[in-house]
Amino acid sequence: MSGRTVSVREGRRLARTIAIGPHGMTADEPEPISADTGPTPGELLLAALGSCTSMAVRAFADRHGWQLHHVDVDVHFEPQGQIVKNIRLVGDLEPAQVERLLTVAGRCPVHRLLTGDVSVTTVPTVVAAARR
């Protein structure tokens, strides 16, 4: 996983500007809650899981010289809170290779983070507002 700090700054309504190294993006909520200027935080989480899964599968197949032509991952939340990953593998693959790639897909770092024993520590920093 990257060691870069992700910085989130407040914008208009619920919009948030996200900076990750030289990269920037926006997170928001759809209307009428906010202005829908970017994906929701939950959608960003799904994007992280899907992209990590795709990268892990691709790297493993390439490392082994397997004929994986394309990998697509669709991720969504089920109403019960479950996350579902649909993985589409296109290529000349043996059944054992497909099985191995699906195992790798379940062990990408973001998948392990989401399904493991994770703790989050919140460190508050309070700054007094400037008086006018």
N, C-alpha and C positions, 0 to 999 in steps of 0.2 A: 504494500500500500504506500501511497505517496506520503512524504513527510511534510508537504506544504500545508500551511495554515489556510483554512477557508474562512474568509471574512464576509460577513453579512451586514449590510447597512440598510437602515430604514429608508423607505421611499414614500411616495404618495399612497395614501390609504394603506392597504396591506402589501403593496408591492415591496420587494426587497431586491437590492442589488447585491450580487454575489461575485466575489473576486477570488480566483484561485490562481496564484502565480500571475502569468500574463493574460489569463483567460477571464472573461466576464460573462455573466448571464443574469437573468431576472427570474425571480420566483414571485408568484402572485396567486390569488384565488379568483375563480370565475365570478362573473356578474350574477346577482346583484351585490354580492359580498364585497367585491373589489372590481378592478378594471380588466382582469384577465390578460395582463401584459406578459405572462410567462407561465410555465408549468407550476402546478402546486408542489409543495414540499413532498407530498406522498408520491407524486409522479416523478419527481427527481430521484427519490429513493428507488422506484421501480426502474428508472433509467440506469442508475448505478448498478443494480442487480443484473439487468439485461446486458449491459455493455461488458461487465466483468465476466459474465457467463460466456458471452460470445468470444471475448478475447482469450479466455482460458481454453476453450474448445479449439479455436484456431491455432493457438500456439502449440498445443499438444499434438494436433494432427500434422502440423508442419514439421515439428521436431521428429515425428516418426515417419515422415514421407508418405502419409496416407492421402488418398485421392479425395479430399474434401474440397469441393469446388466452392461451396457457399454455406454459410451458417447464418440463420436469422433467428432472433429470439423475440417473442412477444410476451409481455408480462402484464398481469392485471390483478387487481384486488377482487376477491370474491366477497359477497355481502357479509359473510361470517368472519371476515378479517383475514382469511387465508390468502396467500400470494400464490398465483399459478404462473409457471413459466412454460410456454410452448416453444420447443426448440425444433427448428426445421433444418435438417442436414441434407445437403444436395451433394452427391458424389458417388463414386464407385467404392462403396464401403461394404465390408463383410459384416454379418450380424455381430460378431465379437467386437469389431471396431466400433460399431454404433453403441453397443453396450458400454464399452470403455469410455467413449466420448460423453455419454450421459452421466457416467460416474464422475468424470472430470468436471462436468457442468455443475454438479452438486457440491463441488469442493472449491469453487472459486472463492477468493478472499471475502467478497461481499456476502455471498451465500453463507459462508461459515460465520461471519460476523452476526448476521441476522438470526441464525439458528443456534448460536453458541450462548455461553454465559457471559453477557456483556454488562459492563457497568459504565455509567456516565457520571462524571463528577462535574458539578456546577460551581464555578468560582465567580462570585459576584465582585464587580467593580462599580462603586457608586461615586459619581462625580456631581458635585453641587452645581446647579444651574447658575449662570452668571446673573447677577442682579442688574436690573435696568433702572 
